[in-house]
């Protein structure tokens, strides 16, 4: 999926309306799965999804270093990233939302 696309829009100038092409940035909801469990989702442009997922997991201290990753795979036409890695389960549990 390309991050940019062209679409027809309706523009107004004064009291006149006209159609023209406009370039829009595509945004997707990227699901992040760690060891088979959904960890979260991010809104992102559909570019470098795997790098974004790894960066997110490292910034949340769920993955300590890149070498801890055994496998990384994009699925669902780039709409999700699945990572198998050595993780700190205590940090992962603390990163999950609490349900009352």
N, C-alpha and C positions, 0 to 999 in steps of 0.2 A: 504494500500500500504506500503510495507516494504522500509525502507530508504536505505538498501544495497541490491545489486543484483550481481550475478555472470554472466559474459558473456565471450564468446570466443574472444580473441584478436590475432592479428598477431604480433609477435615480431621478431626483426632482431638482430642478433649478428654477427658482421663481415659481411660476404657475405651470411650467412645462414638465412633463414626465417623459423619460426615454430609457431604453434598455441598453446595457453595455456589459462587456465582460469584466469580471473582477477576480482577482486571485485571493484565495482564502487558505488559511493554514488549517490542516486537518488535525483533530485531537482525538485520541482514543483513551479508553479506560484500560490500563495495563494491569492484569492480574499477576501477582507475584506469589509463587508457590515454593516453599522450602521443605524438602524431604516429604513431598506428597501432600502437605497441608497448606491451605491458603493462608498467607501471611498478611496480605493487604492488597491494595490497588492504588495506582497512581494515575493521574491524568497526564498524558504525554503526547508529543508528536511522534508519529510512527517511524522513528529513526533510532538506531542503536539501543533497542529495547533491552538487550542482554546487559550491556554496560550500565544502563540506568538501573536495572534491577540489582546488579551486584553493588553498585555505588550506594543505593538505598540501604541494602542489607548491611553493608559495612558501616555506613553512617549511623545506623541504629545499633551497632555493636552486636548484631546477630551473627555475622561472619567476621572473624578476627582478621583473616588475611586471604588473599586470592588463592593461595595454595591449599586452603581448606575445601575448595570446591572440587568435587569429583566429576560432576556432570552439569551441563547447562544446556537447555533446549528451549527454543521458541515453539509455541503451539498455537492453535486456533487462529491461523493466518496472522501471527504476530501480535495477537491480543493478550497473550499470557506468556510468562517466562517461568520455566520449571527448573529448579536448582536442587541438586543433591549435594550436601556439604556437611562438614563437621561444624556443629553449632554449640553454643552455650544455651542449654535448654532453660535455665533460670532467666536469662535475659529475654529469650523468645517468649516465655510465658508472661513476663512483665510487660512485653510490648503489645500483647493482645488486649483488646478492649474488655473492660469489666462489664459483666451482665448482672443486673440487679434482680 
